[in-house]
Amino acid sequence: MIMNTFHLQIVTPDGLMFDGDAEKLLVRTTEGDVGIMSGHCDYVTPVDTGMAKVTTNGDVRTAGSGGLLNVKKGTVRLVASTFEWSEDIDVERALRAKEAAEKKIKEASDYEERAAEIKLKRALTRIRVGEEGH
């Protein structure tokens, strides 16, 4: 069975992470999970820190991401503040970051607590994505 595809670009401050045809993109937006397939209407939304899944040639790759999603005239761009494929995640390092963020939350002022919560969410996402991909 041949699936319809769309052009997908995933860009981070570190450069182009993906540029090719995809069958499906699943991301966590600030309003919930969104699936993008060929023929999706034009659309823009912020992407929350969470798991992303990219399907190409029937294979699903998992990554951690956050940023902005833009669908325009059949081209999909994920401009991500962070984007890590599961196979690139060091789960042990993410576990240490999780523990450090949890400790910081307990000891922090309001501003520091919010920054630590963001770091904790990023670490939890990296752990989940890293463990799922292995």
Rosetta constraint file for C-alpha pairs under 8 A:
AtomPair CA 3 CA 23 HARMONIC 6.35 0.50
AtomPair CA 4 CA 23 HARMONIC 6.15 0.50
AtomPair CA 4 CA 37 HARMONIC 7.89 0.50
AtomPair CA 4 CA 38 HARMONIC 5.85 0.50
AtomPair CA 5 CA 21 HARMONIC 5.82 0.50
AtomPair CA 5 CA 22 HARMONIC 5.20 0.50
AtomPair CA 5 CA 23 HARMONIC 4.51 0.50
AtomPair CA 5 CA 24 HARMONIC 7.60 0.50
AtomPair CA 5 CA 37 HARMONIC 7.19 0.50
AtomPair CA 5 CA 38 HARMONIC 5.34 0.50
AtomPair CA 6 CA 21 HARMONIC 5.41 0.50
AtomPair CA 6 CA 22 HARMONIC 5.55 0.50
AtomPair CA 6 CA 23 HARMONIC 6.48 0.50
AtomPair CA 6 CA 37 HARMONIC 7.08 0.50
AtomPair CA 6 CA 38 HARMONIC 5.11 0.50
AtomPair CA 6 CA 39 HARMONIC 7.79 0.50
AtomPair CA 6 CA 74 HARMONIC 6.24 0.50
AtomPair CA 6 CA 75 HARMONIC 6.38 0.50
AtomPair CA 6 CA 76 HARMONIC 7.35 0.50
AtomPair CA 7 CA 19 HARMONIC 7.46 0.50
AtomPair CA 7 CA 20 HARMONIC 5.63 0.50
AtomPair CA 7 CA 21 HARMONIC 4.62 0.50
AtomPair CA 7 CA 22 HARMONIC 6.36 0.50
AtomPair CA 7 CA 74 HARMONIC 7.00 0.50
AtomPair CA 7 CA 75 HARMONIC 5.06 0.50
AtomPair CA 7 CA 76 HARMONIC 6.14 0.50
AtomPair CA 8 CA 18 HARMONIC 7.20 0.50
AtomPair CA 8 CA 19 HARMONIC 5.77 0.50
AtomPair CA 8 CA 20 HARMONIC 5.54 0.50
AtomPair CA 8 CA 21 HARMONIC 5.86 0.50
AtomPair CA 8 CA 22 HARMONIC 6.21 0.50
AtomPair CA 8 CA 75 HARMONIC 6.19 0.50
AtomPair CA 8 CA 76 HARMONIC 4.83 0.50
AtomPair CA 8 CA 77 HARMONIC 5.87 0.50
AtomPair CA 8 CA 78 HARMONIC 7.81 0.50
AtomPair CA 9 CA 16 HARMONIC 7.45 0.50
AtomPair CA 9 CA 17 HARMONIC 7.61 0.50
AtomPair CA 9 CA 18 HARMONIC 5.41 0.50
AtomPair CA 9 CA 19 HARMONIC 4.49 0.50
AtomPair CA 9 CA 20 HARMONIC 6.70 0.50
AtomPair CA 9 CA 75 HARMONIC 7.98 0.50
AtomPair CA 9 CA 76 HARMONIC 6.32 0.50
AtomPair CA 9 CA 77 HARMONIC 4.80 0.50
AtomPair CA 9 CA 78 HARMONIC 6.28 0.50
AtomPair CA 10 CA 16 HARMONIC 6.08 0.50
AtomPair CA 10 CA 17 HARMONIC 5.34 0.50
AtomPair CA 10 CA 18 HARMONIC 4.97 0.50
AtomPair CA 10 CA 19 HARMONIC 6.58 0.50
AtomPair CA 10 CA 77 HARMONIC 5.84 0.50
AtomPair CA 10 CA 78 HARMONIC 4.74 0.50
AtomPair CA 10 CA 79 HARMONIC 6.01 0.50
AtomPair CA 10 CA 80 HARMONIC 7.04 0.50
AtomPair CA 11 CA 15 HARMONIC 5.73 0.50
AtomPair CA 11 CA 16 HARMONIC 4.54 0.50
AtomPair CA 11 CA 17 HARMONIC 5.68 0.50
AtomPair CA 11 CA 18 HARMONIC 7.21 0.50
AtomPair CA 11 CA 77 HARMONIC 7.54 0.50
AtomPair CA 11 CA 78 HARMONIC 6.29 0.50
AtomPair CA 11 CA 79 HARMONIC 4.96 0.50
AtomPair CA 11 CA 80 HARMONIC 6.01 0.50
AtomPair CA 12 CA 16 HARMONIC 6.36 0.50
AtomPair CA 12 CA 17 HARMONIC 7.03 0.50
AtomPair CA 12 CA 79 HARMONIC 5.99 0.50
AtomPair CA 12 CA 80 HARMONIC 4.99 0.50
AtomPair CA 12 CA 81 HARMONIC 5.75 0.50
AtomPair CA 12 CA 82 HARMONIC 6.30 0.50
AtomPair CA 12 CA 83 HARMONIC 6.83 0.50
AtomPair CA 13 CA 80 HARMONIC 7.77 0.50
AtomPair CA 13 CA 81 HARMONIC 6.71 0.50
AtomPair CA 13 CA 82 HARMONIC 7.93 0.50
AtomPair CA 17 CA 83 HARMONIC 7.78 0.50
AtomPair CA 21 CA 56 HARMONIC 6.92 0.50
AtomPair CA 22 CA 54 HARMONIC 6.94 0.50
AtomPair CA 22 CA 55 HARMONIC 5.80 0.50
AtomPair CA 22 CA 56 HARMONIC 4.69 0.50
AtomPair CA 22 CA 57 HARMONIC 7.46 0.50
AtomPair CA 23 CA 37 HARMONIC 6.04 0.50
AtomPair CA 23 CA 38 HARMONIC 6.84 0.50
AtomPair CA 23 CA 54 HARMONIC 7.77 0.50
AtomPair CA 23 CA 55 HARMONIC 5.42 0.50
AtomPair CA 23 CA 56 HARMONIC 5.56 0.50
AtomPair CA 23 CA 57 HARMONIC 7.30 0.50
AtomPair CA 23 CA 58 HARMONIC 7.68 0.50
AtomPair CA 24 CA 35 HARMONIC 6.84 0.50
AtomPair CA 24 CA 36 HARMONIC 5.59 0.50
AtomPair CA 24 CA 37 HARMONIC 4.82 0.50
AtomPair CA 24 CA 38 HARMONIC 7.55 0.50
AtomPair CA 24 CA 53 HARMONIC 7.89 0.50
AtomPair CA 24 CA 54 HARMONIC 5.91 0.50
AtomPair CA 24 CA 55 HARMONIC 5.02 0.50
AtomPair CA 24 CA 56 HARMONIC 7.33 0.50
AtomPair CA 25 CA 35 HARMONIC 5.63 0.50
AtomPair CA 25 CA 36 HARMONIC 5.04 0.50
AtomPair CA 25 CA 37 HARMONIC 6.74 0.50
AtomPair CA 25 CA 52 HARMONIC 7.21 0.50
AtomPair CA 25 CA 53 HARMONIC 5.72 0.50
AtomPair CA 25 CA 54 HARMONIC 4.72 0.50
AtomPair CA 25 CA 55 HARMONIC 6.42 0.50
AtomPair CA 26 CA 33 HARMONIC 6.90 0.50
AtomPair CA 26 CA 34 HARMONIC 5.68 0.50
AtomPair CA 26 CA 35 HARMONIC 4.39 0.50
AtomPair CA 26 CA 36 HARMONIC 6.33 0.50
AtomPair CA 26 CA 52 HARMONIC 5.49 0.50
AtomPair CA 26 CA 53 HARMONIC 5.04 0.50
AtomPair CA 26 CA 54 HARMONIC 6.60 0.50
AtomPair CA 27 CA 33 HARMONIC 5.63 0.50
AtomPair CA 27 CA 34 HARMONIC 5.53 0.50
AtomPair CA 27 CA 35 HARMONIC 6.64 0.50
AtomPair CA 27 CA 47 HARMONIC 6.97 0.50
AtomPair CA 27 CA 50 HARMONIC 7.41 0.50
AtomPair CA 27 CA 51 HARMONIC 6.40 0.50
AtomPair CA 27 CA 52 HARMONIC 4.54 0.50
AtomPair CA 27 CA 53 HARMONIC 6.67 0.50
AtomPair CA 28 CA 32 HARMONIC 5.55 0.50
AtomPair CA 28 CA 33 HARMONIC 4.28 0.50
AtomPair CA 28 CA 34 HARMONIC 6.27 0.50
AtomPair CA 28 CA 47 HARMONIC 5.90 0.50
AtomPair CA 28 CA 48 HARMONIC 5.70 0.50
AtomPair CA 28 CA 49 HARMONIC 7.26 0.50
AtomPair CA 28 CA 50 HARMONIC 5.81 0.50
AtomPair CA 28 CA 51 HARMONIC 6.59 0.50
AtomPair CA 28 CA 52 HARMONIC 6.87 0.50
AtomPair CA 29 CA 33 HARMONIC 5.76 0.50
AtomPair CA 29 CA 34 HARMONIC 6.73 0.50
AtomPair CA 29 CA 45 HARMONIC 6.82 0.50
AtomPair CA 29 CA 46 HARMONIC 5.82 0.50
AtomPair CA 29 CA 47 HARMONIC 4.12 0.50
AtomPair CA 29 CA 48 HARMONIC 4.91 0.50
AtomPair CA 30 CA 45 HARMONIC 7.96 0.50
AtomPair CA 30 CA 46 HARMONIC 6.23 0.50
AtomPair CA 30 CA 47 HARMONIC 5.98 0.50
AtomPair CA 30 CA 48 HARMONIC 5.13 0.50
AtomPair CA 36 CA 40 HARMONIC 6.23 0.50
AtomPair CA 38 CA 74 HARMONIC 7.00 0.50
AtomPair CA 39 CA 74 HARMONIC 6.29 0.50
AtomPair CA 40 CA 71 HARMONIC 7.48 0.50
AtomPair CA 40 CA 74 HARMONIC 6.95 0.50
AtomPair CA 41 CA 71 HARMONIC 7.12 0.50
AtomPair CA 41 CA 72 HARMONIC 7.53 0.50
AtomPair CA 41 CA 73 HARMONIC 7.77 0.50
AtomPair CA 41 CA 74 HARMONIC 7.79 0.50
AtomPair CA 42 CA 70 HARMONIC 7.55 0.50
AtomPair CA 42 CA 71 HARMONIC 4.87 0.50
AtomPair CA 42 CA 72 HARMONIC 4.71 0.50
AtomPair CA 42 CA 73 HARMONIC 6.43 0.50
AtomPair CA 42 CA 74 HARMONIC 7.62 0.50
AtomPair CA 43 CA 69 HARMONIC 7.77 0.50
AtomPair CA 43 CA 70 HARMONIC 5.77 0.50
AtomPair CA 43 CA 71 HARMONIC 4.90 0.50
AtomPair CA 43 CA 72 HARMONIC 6.75 0.50
AtomPair CA 44 CA 68 HARMONIC 7.36 0.50
AtomPair CA 44 CA 69 HARMONIC 5.58 0.50
AtomPair CA 44 CA 70 HARMONIC 4.51 0.50
AtomPair CA 44 CA 71 HARMONIC 6.31 0.50
AtomPair CA 45 CA 68 HARMONIC 5.91 0.50
AtomPair CA 45 CA 69 HARMONIC 5.35 0.50
AtomPair CA 45 CA 70 HARMONIC 6.77 0.50
AtomPair CA 46 CA 66 HARMONIC 7.87 0.50
AtomPair CA 46 CA 67 HARMONIC 5.87 0.50
AtomPair CA 46 CA 68 HARMONIC 4.39 0.50
AtomPair CA 46 CA 69 HARMONIC 6.14 0.50
AtomPair CA 47 CA 65 HARMONIC 7.61 0.50
AtomPair CA 47 CA 66 HARMONIC 4.94 0.50
AtomPair CA 47 CA 67 HARMONIC 4.78 0.50
AtomPair CA 47 CA 68 HARMONIC 5.10 0.50
AtomPair CA 47 CA 69 HARMONIC 6.35 0.50
AtomPair CA 47 CA 80 HARMONIC 7.98 0.50
AtomPair CA 48 CA 65 HARMONIC 7.44 0.50
AtomPair CA 48 CA 66 HARMONIC 4.87 0.50
AtomPair CA 48 CA 67 HARMONIC 6.59 0.50
AtomPair CA 49 CA 64 HARMONIC 7.12 0.50
AtomPair CA 49 CA 65 HARMONIC 5.48 0.50
AtomPair CA 49 CA 66 HARMONIC 4.27 0.50
AtomPair CA 49 CA 67 HARMONIC 7.63 0.50
AtomPair CA 49 CA 121 HARMONIC 7.14 0.50
AtomPair CA 49 CA 122 HARMONIC 6.38 0.50
AtomPair CA 49 CA 125 HARMONIC 7.17 0.50
AtomPair CA 50 CA 64 HARMONIC 5.57 0.50
AtomPair CA 50 CA 65 HARMONIC 5.64 0.50
AtomPair CA 50 CA 66 HARMONIC 6.53 0.50
AtomPair CA 50 CA 122 HARMONIC 7.60 0.50
AtomPair CA 50 CA 125 HARMONIC 5.51 0.50
AtomPair CA 51 CA 62 HARMONIC 6.94 0.50
AtomPair CA 51 CA 63 HARMONIC 5.77 0.50
AtomPair CA 51 CA 64 HARMONIC 4.66 0.50
AtomPair CA 51 CA 65 HARMONIC 6.20 0.50
AtomPair CA 51 CA 125 HARMONIC 6.55 0.50
AtomPair CA 51 CA 128 HARMONIC 7.94 0.50
AtomPair CA 51 CA 129 HARMONIC 6.38 0.50
AtomPair CA 52 CA 62 HARMONIC 5.79 0.50
AtomPair CA 52 CA 63 HARMONIC 5.14 0.50
AtomPair CA 52 CA 64 HARMONIC 5.83 0.50
AtomPair CA 52 CA 65 HARMONIC 6.28 0.50
AtomPair CA 53 CA 60 HARMONIC 6.34 0.50
AtomPair CA 53 CA 61 HARMONIC 5.66 0.50
AtomPair CA 53 CA 62 HARMONIC 4.61 0.50
AtomPair CA 53 CA 63 HARMONIC 6.34 0.50
AtomPair CA 54 CA 60 HARMONIC 5.56 0.50
AtomPair CA 54 CA 61 HARMONIC 5.29 0.50
AtomPair CA 54 CA 62 HARMONIC 6.52 0.50
AtomPair CA 55 CA 59 HARMONIC 5.41 0.50
AtomPair CA 55 CA 60 HARMONIC 4.37 0.50
AtomPair CA 55 CA 61 HARMONIC 6.42 0.50
AtomPair CA 56 CA 60 HARMONIC 6.55 0.50
AtomPair CA 61 CA 85 HARMONIC 7.26 0.50
AtomPair CA 61 CA 86 HARMONIC 7.60 0.50
AtomPair CA 61 CA 133 HARMONIC 7.73 0.50
AtomPair CA 62 CA 85 HARMONIC 5.95 0.50
AtomPair CA 62 CA 86 HARMONIC 5.59 0.50
AtomPair CA 62 CA 129 HARMONIC 6.44 0.50
AtomPair CA 62 CA 132 HARMONIC 7.80 0.50
AtomPair CA 62 CA 133 HARMONIC 6.43 0.50
AtomPair CA 63 CA 83 HARMONIC 6.42 0.50
AtomPair CA 63 CA 84 HARMONIC 5.17 0.50
AtomPair CA 63 CA 85 HARMONIC 4.17 0.50
AtomPair CA 63 CA 86 HARMONIC 5.13 0.50
AtomPair CA 63 CA 129 HARMONIC 5.96 0.50
AtomPair CA 63 CA 130 HARMONIC 8.00 0.50
AtomPair CA 64 CA 82 HARMONIC 7.30 0.50
AtomPair CA 64 CA 83 HARMONIC 5.41 0.50
AtomPair CA 64 CA 84 HARMONIC 5.31 0.50
AtomPair CA 64 CA 85 HARMONIC 6.70 0.50
AtomPair CA 64 CA 86 HARMONIC 7.31 0.50
AtomPair CA 64 CA 125 HARMONIC 6.17 0.50
AtomPair CA 64 CA 126 HARMONIC 6.01 0.50
AtomPair CA 64 CA 129 HARMONIC 6.10 0.50
AtomPair CA 65 CA 80 HARMONIC 6.21 0.50
AtomPair CA 65 CA 81 HARMONIC 7.24 0.50
AtomPair CA 65 CA 82 HARMONIC 5.20 0.50
AtomPair CA 65 CA 83 HARMONIC 4.42 0.50
AtomPair CA 65 CA 84 HARMONIC 6.80 0.50
AtomPair CA 66 CA 80 HARMONIC 5.30 0.50
AtomPair CA 66 CA 81 HARMONIC 5.70 0.50
AtomPair CA 66 CA 82 HARMONIC 5.80 0.50
AtomPair CA 66 CA 83 HARMONIC 7.07 0.50
AtomPair CA 67 CA 78 HARMONIC 7.19 0.50
AtomPair CA 67 CA 79 HARMONIC 5.69 0.50
AtomPair CA 67 CA 80 HARMONIC 4.13 0.50
AtomPair CA 67 CA 81 HARMONIC 5.06 0.50
AtomPair CA 67 CA 82 HARMONIC 7.29 0.50
AtomPair CA 68 CA 78 HARMONIC 5.83 0.50
AtomPair CA 68 CA 79 HARMONIC 5.17 0.50
AtomPair CA 68 CA 80 HARMONIC 6.17 0.50
AtomPair CA 69 CA 76 HARMONIC 7.38 0.50
AtomPair CA 69 CA 77 HARMONIC 5.87 0.50
AtomPair CA 69 CA 78 HARMONIC 4.56 0.50
AtomPair CA 69 CA 79 HARMONIC 6.31 0.50
AtomPair CA 70 CA 76 HARMONIC 5.77 0.50
AtomPair CA 70 CA 77 HARMONIC 5.17 0.50
AtomPair CA 70 CA 78 HARMONIC 6.39 0.50
AtomPair CA 71 CA 75 HARMONIC 5.73 0.50
AtomPair CA 71 CA 76 HARMONIC 4.45 0.50
AtomPair CA 71 CA 77 HARMONIC 6.41 0.50
AtomPair CA 72 CA 76 HARMONIC 6.51 0.50
AtomPair CA 84 CA 88 HARMONIC 6.33 0.50
AtomPair CA 84 CA 89 HARMONIC 6.69 0.50
AtomPair CA 85 CA 89 HARMONIC 6.88 0.50
AtomPair CA 85 CA 129 HARMONIC 7.94 0.50
AtomPair CA 86 CA 126 HARMONIC 7.80 0.50
AtomPair CA 86 CA 129 HARMONIC 5.34 0.50
AtomPair CA 86 CA 130 HARMONIC 4.54 0.50
AtomPair CA 86 CA 131 HARMONIC 7.60 0.50
AtomPair CA 86 CA 132 HARMONIC 7.35 0.50
AtomPair CA 86 CA 133 HARMONIC 4.95 0.50
AtomPair CA 86 CA 134 HARMONIC 7.41 0.50
AtomPair CA 87 CA 130 HARMONIC 6.56 0.50
AtomPair CA 87 CA 133 HARMONIC 6.12 0.50
AtomPair CA 87 CA 134 HARMONIC 6.84 0.50
AtomPair CA 88 CA 130 HARMONIC 7.70 0.50
AtomPair CA 89 CA 94 HARMONIC 7.86 0.50
AtomPair CA 89 CA 126 HARMONIC 6.59 0.50
AtomPair CA 89 CA 127 HARMONIC 7.84 0.50
AtomPair CA 89 CA 129 HARMONIC 7.82 0.50
AtomPair CA 89 CA 130 HARMONIC 5.31 0.50
AtomPair CA 90 CA 94 HARMONIC 6.34 0.50
AtomPair CA 90 CA 130 HARMONIC 7.09 0.50
AtomPair CA 91 CA 95 HARMONIC 6.13 0.50
AtomPair CA 91 CA 126 HARMONIC 7.04 0.50
AtomPair CA 91 CA 127 HARMONIC 5.38 0.50
AtomPair CA 91 CA 130 HARMONIC 5.83 0.50
AtomPair CA 91 CA 131 HARMONIC 6.99 0.50
AtomPair CA 92 CA 96 HARMONIC 6.40 0.50
AtomPair CA 93 CA 97 HARMONIC 6.26 0.50
AtomPair CA 94 CA 98 HARMONIC 6.10 0.50
AtomPair CA 94 CA 123 HARMONIC 5.17 0.50
AtomPair CA 94 CA 124 HARMONIC 7.41 0.50
AtomPair CA 94 CA 126 HARMONIC 6.24 0.50
AtomPair CA 94 CA 127 HARMONIC 5.87 0.50
AtomPair CA 95 CA 99 HARMONIC 6.33 0.50
AtomPair CA 95 CA 123 HARMONIC 6.95 0.50
AtomPair CA 95 CA 124 HARMONIC 7.88 0.50
AtomPair CA 95 CA 127 HARMONIC 6.79 0.50
AtomPair CA 96 CA 100 HARMONIC 6.22 0.50
AtomPair CA 97 CA 101 HARMONIC 6.09 0.50
AtomPair CA 97 CA 119 HARMONIC 7.67 0.50
AtomPair CA 97 CA 120 HARMONIC 7.29 0.50
AtomPair CA 97 CA 123 HARMONIC 6.02 0.50
AtomPair CA 98 CA 102 HARMONIC 6.17 0.50
AtomPair CA 98 CA 119 HARMONIC 7.52 0.50
AtomPair CA 98 CA 120 HARMONIC 5.26 0.50
AtomPair CA 98 CA 123 HARMONIC 5.23 0.50
AtomPair CA 98 CA 124 HARMONIC 6.59 0.50
AtomPair CA 99 CA 103 HARMONIC 6.23 0.50
AtomPair CA 100 CA 104 HARMONIC 6.17 0.50
AtomPair CA 101 CA 105 HARMONIC 6.18 0.50
AtomPair CA 101 CA 116 HARMONIC 5.14 0.50
AtomPair CA 101 CA 117 HARMONIC 6.86 0.50
AtomPair CA 101 CA 119 HARMONIC 6.09 0.50
AtomPair CA 101 CA 120 HARMONIC 5.16 0.50
AtomPair CA 102 CA 106 HARMONIC 6.57 0.50
AtomPair CA 102 CA 116 HARMONIC 7.31 0.50
AtomPair CA 102 CA 117 HARMONIC 7.77 0.50
AtomPair CA 102 CA 120 HARMONIC 6.67 0.50
AtomPair CA 103 CA 107 HARMONIC 6.61 0.50
AtomPair CA 104 CA 108 HARMONIC 5.71 0.50
AtomPair CA 104 CA 112 HARMONIC 7.74 0.50
AtomPair CA 104 CA 113 HARMONIC 7.02 0.50
AtomPair CA 104 CA 116 HARMONIC 6.09 0.50
AtomPair CA 105 CA 112 HARMONIC 7.37 0.50
AtomPair CA 105 CA 113 HARMONIC 4.84 0.50
AtomPair CA 105 CA 114 HARMONIC 7.88 0.50
AtomPair CA 105 CA 116 HARMONIC 5.66 0.50
AtomPair CA 105 CA 117 HARMONIC 6.74 0.50
AtomPair CA 106 CA 113 HARMONIC 7.77 0.50
AtomPair CA 107 CA 113 HARMONIC 7.95 0.50
AtomPair CA 108 CA 112 HARMONIC 5.12 0.50
AtomPair CA 108 CA 113 HARMONIC 4.97 0.50
AtomPair CA 109 CA 113 HARMONIC 5.72 0.50
AtomPair CA 110 CA 114 HARMONIC 6.34 0.50
AtomPair CA 111 CA 115 HARMONIC 6.46 0.50
AtomPair CA 112 CA 116 HARMONIC 6.08 0.50
AtomPair CA 113 CA 117 HARMONIC 6.06 0.50
AtomPair CA 114 CA 118 HARMONIC 6.37 0.50
AtomPair CA 115 CA 119 HARMONIC 6.43 0.50
AtomPair CA 116 CA 120 HARMONIC 6.05 0.50
AtomPair CA 117 CA 121 HARMONIC 6.12 0.50
AtomPair CA 118 CA 122 HARMONIC 6.23 0.50
AtomPair CA 119 CA 123 HARMONIC 6.13 0.50
AtomPair CA 120 CA 124 HARMONIC 6.10 0.50
AtomPair CA 121 CA 125 HARMONIC 6.15 0.50
AtomPair CA 122 CA 126 HARMONIC 6.19 0.50
AtomPair CA 123 CA 127 HARMONIC 6.16 0.50
AtomPair CA 124 CA 128 HARMONIC 6.17 0.50
AtomPair CA 125 CA 129 HARMONIC 6.02 0.50
AtomPair CA 126 CA 130 HARMONIC 5.71 0.50
AtomPair CA 127 CA 131 HARMONIC 5.92 0.50
AtomPair CA 128 CA 132 HARMONIC 6.05 0.50
AtomPair CA 129 CA 133 HARMONIC 6.09 0.50
AtomPair CA 130 CA 134 HARMONIC 6.46 0.50
